């Protein structure tokens, strides 16, 4: 297999600009989400509803994200990543603006639920855009930068939201977020266009189906690790850690916030380096180490005897999670390849995390009530360790043939694309502004 040629300087400059646009948009999106989050429960309670009804607003957003992920993947296949991304941002902007003028609880519930649809649209399409745009030898680094930007927005959002709440009241954060999303959508619509006339961001020669990808043991390992990541990191960490700090360690609520911040710091320390290292040394080692470290420390949290030990374990777990996130995303990108459009594949990958983040806190809550915190954290850690084993028995993704190659194989269905047409569409597979290449030849069978 020959090494892909480096893109020319103008192409490299255009690619870098597109990557910066997506990373900046990710920061704005995460910042706005963090701004709205502190205001949402109080805003709902302002309509005279119960605490359960107020939290149902948050669950409704998550539920619509999960339910509409397959449709988002199908839209990516049909109309392209950039159109779906801009449409998703617009849907969230409009729904958030409507939340600001909601007059009843049920209006707020409806408008926030609609925002979940837009959220899953731009989440799936953003990953697709990064896959098609990022050069193969920089996929891990770009994934790390994207995740770091999103993390920074998530951390800063509540602080900015507190200021906006203080100045403008409960409706102000929604207006602020809606305006920033409109600006972000406009920047993406104008900036994410190639100056080269014969380049089309919304076209791809090969459409990869979920059925094509799930035949790969590597992709199945990615689904398992993303499920475990969603369960332990995005689910149990946010739902159970605050309860454990207050109820088991007898610390104030402020210490729970510190624990979440410590995890975020550990995460941020390694996100970009982990992506860069995986570009040089492969995805598999960092996925195994990250899952093992995060799993072991998560399991240990439930039996930590002091706040200091708990915070140390939390920081190390954050480091482990930071090794997982960019490397895992880059591994999926390696499989799909930038010459293919894999909306359903990326939607299923996102859904695996969403399902984990929904089920994890529920199971952990039952374990806490019926058994102990040690069982809740131990179970979460064990799931991460199982995912580590899953990655240990599959090959690395760097240098492997693409899932798109299997999608391009001739079949009895005349509607499918044969391998010849796929190779002719992108003979050298060099990365460029629209990700028309992924730097790997389409000559071998699916791993």
C-alpha positions in Angstrom: 0.0 0.0 0.0 1.5 3.3 -1.0 1.6 6.3 1.3 -0.9 9.0 0.3 0.6 12.1 -1.0 0.5 15.3 1.0 -2.1 17.8 -0.1 -0.9 20.9 -1.8 -0.5 24.1 0.3 -3.7 25.8 -1.0 -5.7 22.6 -0.3 -4.1 22.2 3.1 -5.0 25.8 3.9 -8.6 25.3 2.9 -8.8 22.1 4.9 -7.5 23.8 8.0 -10.0 26.6 7.6 -12.9 24.2 7.3 -11.6 22.3 10.4 -11.4 25.6 12.4 -14.9 26.5 11.4 -16.3 23.2 12.7 -14.3 23.3 15.9 -15.4 26.9 16.5 -19.0 25.9 15.9 -18.7 23.0 18.3 -17.5 25.5 21.0 -20.5 27.8 20.4 -22.9 24.9 20.5 -21.5 23.5 23.7 -21.3 27.0 25.3 -24.9 27.7 24.5 -26.0 24.3 25.8 -24.2 25.0 29.1 -25.8 28.4 29.2 -29.3 27.0 28.9 -28.8 24.0 31.2 -28.9 25.9 34.6 -31.9 27.9 33.5 -34.1 25.1 32.2 -35.3 23.3 35.4 -36.1 26.7 37.0 -37.8 27.9 33.9 -40.0 24.8 33.9 -40.8 25.1 37.6 -41.9 28.7 36.9 -45.0 27.2 35.3 -46.0 25.7 38.6 -45.1 22.0 37.8 -43.5 19.4 40.0 -39.8 18.5 40.1 -40.5 15.4 38.1 -42.2 17.4 35.3 -39.2 19.8 35.3 -36.7 17.0 34.8 -38.9 15.5 32.1 -37.9 18.5 29.9 -34.4 17.2 30.0 -35.4 13.6 29.4 -37.6 14.6 26.4 -34.6 16.3 24.7 -32.5 13.2 25.2 -35.3 10.9 24.0 -35.9 12.8 20.8 -32.1 12.8 20.1 -32.2 9.0 20.4 -35.3 8.4 18.5 -34.4 10.6 15.5 -30.8 9.5 15.2 -31.6 6.9 12.5 -33.5 9.5 10.5 -30.6 11.9 10.8 -28.3 9.2 9.4 -30.7 8.7 6.5 -30.8 12.4 5.8 -27.0 12.5 5.6 -27.1 9.8 3.0 -29.8 11.6 1.0 -28.9 15.3 1.1 -25.3 15.4 2.5 -23.5 16.3 5.7 -23.3 20.1 5.3 -27.0 20.6 4.5 -28.0 18.4 7.5 -25.6 20.2 9.8 -26.9 23.6 8.9 -30.5 22.5 9.1 -29.9 20.9 12.5 -28.3 24.1 13.8 -31.3 26.1 12.4 -33.8 23.7 14.0 -32.2 24.0 17.4 -32.0 27.8 17.1 -35.7 28.1 16.2 -36.8 25.7 18.9 -34.6 27.5 21.5 -36.0 30.8 20.5 -39.5 29.4 20.9 -38.6 28.2 24.3 -37.9 31.8 25.2 -41.4 32.8 24.4 -43.2 29.7 25.7 -46.3 30.6 27.7 -47.1 27.1 29.2 -45.2 24.1 30.4 -46.5 22.0 27.5 -45.2 24.5 25.0 -41.8 24.4 26.6 -41.8 20.6 26.6 -42.7 20.6 22.9 -40.2 23.2 21.8 -37.4 21.6 23.8 -38.2 18.2 22.3 -38.0 19.7 18.8 -34.5 20.9 19.8 -33.5 17.3 20.3 -34.2 16.5 16.7 -32.0 19.3 15.5 -29.3 18.3 18.0 -29.0 14.8 16.6 -28.9 16.1 13.1 -25.9 18.3 13.6 -24.2 15.7 15.9 -24.3 13.0 13.2 -23.5 15.3 10.3 -20.6 17.0 12.2 -18.9 13.7 12.6 -19.5 13.0 9.0 -18.0 16.3 8.0 -14.9 15.8 10.2 -14.4 12.4 8.6 -14.6 13.8 5.1 -12.5 16.9 5.7 -9.7 15.8 8.1 -6.6 14.4 6.4 -6.0 10.7 7.3 -2.8 11.4 9.1 -4.4 14.0 11.3 -7.8 12.4 12.1 -6.9 11.7 15.7 -5.5 15.2 16.3 -8.6 16.8 14.7 -10.9 14.6 16.8 -9.0 15.7 19.9 -9.3 19.4 19.0 -13.0 19.0 18.3 -13.6 17.2 21.6 -11.5 19.8 23.5 -13.5 22.7 22.0 -16.8 21.0 23.0 -15.5 20.3 26.5 -14.4 24.0 26.9 -17.8 25.2 25.9 -19.5 22.8 28.2 -17.4 23.9 31.2 -17.6 27.7 30.5 -21.3 27.6 29.6 -22.8 27.4 33.1 -20.6 30.3 34.3 -21.7 32.5 31.4 -25.3 31.2 31.9 -25.2 32.4 35.5 -24.3 35.9 34.4 -27.0 35.9 31.7 -29.6 34.7 34.2 -28.6 37.4 36.7 -28.9 40.1 34.1 -31.8 39.1 31.9 -33.9 36.5 33.9 -35.0 33.0 33.1 -35.8 33.6 29.4 -32.6 35.4 28.5 -30.4 32.3 28.2 -32.7 30.9 25.5 -32.5 34.1 23.5 -28.8 34.2 23.9 -28.4 30.6 22.7 -30.7 31.1 19.8 -28.9 34.1 18.5 -25.5 32.4 18.8 -26.7 29.4 16.9 -28.1 31.5 14.1 -24.6 33.1 13.8 -22.9 29.7 13.9 -25.2 28.4 11.2 -24.5 31.5 9.0 -20.8 31.1 9.4 -20.9 27.4 8.5 -23.2 28.1 5.5 -20.9 30.8 4.1 -17.5 29.5 5.2 -17.8 25.8 4.6 -17.8 26.1 0.9 -15.0 25.2 -1.5 -13.7 27.9 -3.8 -13.0 25.1 -6.3 -16.0 24.9 -8.7 -15.7 21.2 -9.3 -15.8 20.3 -5.6 -19.1 19.5 -3.9 -19.3 19.0 -0.2 -22.7 17.3 -0.5 -21.7 14.5 -2.8 -20.0 11.1 -2.2 -19.4 8.2 -4.6 -20.1 5.4 -2.0 -23.0 5.2 0.5 -22.1 3.0 3.4 -25.0 1.2 5.1 -25.1 0.1 8.8 -25.4 -3.5 7.5 -22.0 -3.0 5.8 -20.3 -1.6 8.9 -21.7 -4.0 11.5 -20.1 -6.9 9.7 -16.7 -5.5 10.8 -15.6 -6.7 14.3 -13.8 -3.4 14.6 -17.0 -1.4 14.2 -18.8 -3.7 16.7 -16.0 -3.0 19.2 -16.5 0.7 18.6 -20.2 0.4 19.3 -19.5 -1.4 22.6 -16.9 1.1 23.8 -19.1 4.0 22.9 -22.0 2.4 24.8 -19.7 1.9 27.8 -18.4 5.4 27.5 -22.0 6.8 27.5 -23.0 4.6 30.4 -20.1 5.4 32.7 -18.9 8.8 31.6 -21.9 10.7 30.4 -24.5 8.8 32.4 -23.3 7.6 35.8 -20.7 10.3 36.3 -23.2 13.1 36.0 -26.1 11.4 37.8 -24.4 9.3 40.6 -21.2 11.2 41.4 -23.0 14.2 42.9 -25.2 11.9 45.0 -22.1 9.9 46.2 -20.1 12.9 47.2 -23.0 14.3 49.3 -24.5 11.1 50.6 -21.6 8.8 51.1 -18.6 11.2 51.5 -20.7 13.7 53.5 -19.4 16.6 51.5 -21.4 19.7 50.5 -22.9 20.2 47.0 -19.9 22.4 46.1 -17.6 19.5 46.4 -19.7 17.5 43.9 -19.2 20.4 41.4 -15.4 20.3 42.1 -15.4 16.5 41.5 -17.0 17.0 38.1 -14.5 19.8 37.3 -11.6 17.6 38.3 -12.8 14.9 35.9 -13.0 17.6 33.1 -9.5 18.8 33.8 -8.1 15.2 33.5 -10.1 14.9 30.3 -8.7 18.1 28.8 -5.1 17.3 29.6 -4.9 14.4 27.2 -7.6 15.0 24.5 -5.4 16.6 21.9 -2.2 14.7 22.7 -4.1 11.4 22.7 -5.5 12.1 19.2 -2.0 13.0 18.0 -0.4 9.9 19.5 -3.0 7.7 17.9 -2.2 9.2 14.5 1.4 8.1 15.0 1.1 4.8 16.9 -2.4 3.5 16.1 -5.8 3.7 17.7 -5.9 0.3 19.5 -3.3 0.8 22.2 -4.8 4.1 23.5 -8.4 2.7 23.4 -7.4 -0.4 25.4 -5.4 1.7 27.9 -8.1 4.4 28.2 -10.9 2.0 28.7 -8.9 0.0 31.2 -7.8 3.0 33.2 -11.3 4.6 33.2 -12.9 1.3 34.1 -10.5 0.5 37.0 -10.7 4.0 38.5 -14.5 4.1 38.1 -14.9 0.8 39.9 -12.6 2.1 42.7 -14.7 5.3 43.2 -17.4 3.3 45.0 -14.9 2.0 47.7 -12.8 5.2 48.1 -12.6 5.9 51.7 -11.9 9.6 51.6 -12.6 12.7 49.5 -8.9 13.0 48.5 -8.8 9.4 47.2 -12.0 9.9 45.4 -10.8 13.1 43.7 -7.5 11.4 42.6 -9.5 8.5 41.1 -11.8 11.0 39.4 -8.9 12.8 37.8 -7.3 9.6 36.6 -10.7 8.5 35.2 -10.9 11.8 33.3 -7.5 11.0 31.8 -8.7 7.6 30.7 -11.8 9.1 29.2 -9.6 11.6 27.4 -7.7 8.7 25.8 -10.9 7.2 24.6 -12.9 10.0 23.0 -10.7 11.2 20.1 -9.1 7.9 19.4 -12.5 6.1 19.2 -13.9 8.7 16.8 -10.8 8.5 14.6 -11.1 4.7 14.5 -14.6 5.0 13.2 -13.4 7.6 10.7 -10.7 5.1 9.5 -13.3 2.5 8.8 -15.8 4.7 7.0 -13.1 6.7 5.0 -13.5 10.2 3.7 -14.6 9.1 0.2 -17.8 7.5 1.6 -20.9 8.8 3.2 -21.9 6.8 6.2 -24.8 8.5 7.8 -26.5 5.4 9.3 -23.1 4.1 10.5 -22.4 7.3 12.4 -26.0 7.6 13.7 -25.7 4.1 15.2 -22.4 5.0 16.7 -24.0 8.0 18.4 -27.0 6.0 19.4 -24.8 3.5 21.2 -23.5 6.3 23.5 -27.0 7.8 24.0 -28.5 4.5 25.0 -25.7 4.0 27.5 -26.1 7.4 28.9 -29.9 6.8 29.4 -29.7 3.2 30.8 -26.6 3.7 32.9 -28.0 6.1 35.5 -31.2 4.1 35.8 -29.4 0.8 36.5 -26.9 2.6 38.8 -29.8 4.2 40.7 -31.4 0.8 41.3 -28.0 -0.7 42.4 -27.5 2.2 44.9 -31.0 1.7 46.4 -30.9 -2.1 46.5 -27.2 -2.7 47.2 -24.6 0.0 47.5 -22.6 2.7 45.6 -19.8 0.2 45.3 -22.0 -2.0 43.2 -23.1 1.0 41.0 -19.6 2.2 40.3 -18.2 -1.4 40.1 -20.8 -2.4 37.4 -20.0 0.7 35.4 -16.3 0.0 35.6 -16.8 -3.6 34.6 -18.6 -2.5 31.4 -15.7 -0.3 30.5 -13.3 -3.2 31.1 -15.3 -5.5 28.9 -15.1 -2.9 26.1 -11.3 -2.8 26.6 -11.2 -6.6 26.0 -13.4 -6.1 22.9 -10.7 -3.8 21.4 -7.9 -6.2 22.4 -9.1 -8.9 20.1 -9.5 -6.9 16.9 -6.9 -5.3 14.6 -6.0 -1.7 14.6 -7.8 0.6 12.1 -4.8 2.4 10.7 -3.8 0.8 7.5 -6.9 -1.4 7.3 -9.2 -1.5 4.3 -12.4 0.4 4.4 -16.0 -0.5 5.2 -16.7 1.4 2.0 -14.9 -1.2 0.0 -17.4 -3.8 1.0 -20.2 -1.4 0.2 -18.7 -0.9 -3.2 -18.5 -4.6 -4.0 -20.8 -5.8 -6.8 -24.0 -7.4 -5.7 -27.2 -8.8 -7.4 -28.9 -5.4 -6.7 -28.4 -3.2 -9.8 -28.8 -0.1 -7.6 -25.5 -0.7 -5.7 -22.3 0.8 -6.8 -19.5 -1.5 -8.1 -16.0 -1.2 -7.0 -14.8 0.1 -10.3 -17.0 3.2 -10.1 -15.9 3.8 -6.5 -12.3 3.6 -7.3 -12.7 5.9 -10.4 -14.5 8.4 -8.2 -11.4 8.9 -6.1 -8.4 7.0 -7.5 -5.7 8.5 -5.2 -7.9 9.0 -2.1 -5.9 12.0 -0.9 -7.6 14.1 1.7 -8.8 17.5 0.5 -11.2 20.2 1.5 -14.3 18.1 1.1 -12.7 14.9 2.2 -12.6 13.2 -1.2 -10.0 10.9 0.1 -9.0 9.0 3.1 -5.4 8.0 2.3 -6.1 4.3 2.0 -6.5 2.2 -1.1 -9.7 0.3 -1.7 -8.1 -2.9 -2.7 -8.6 -5.4 0.2 -11.5 -7.0 1.8 -13.3 -5.8 4.9 -11.4 -6.5 8.1 
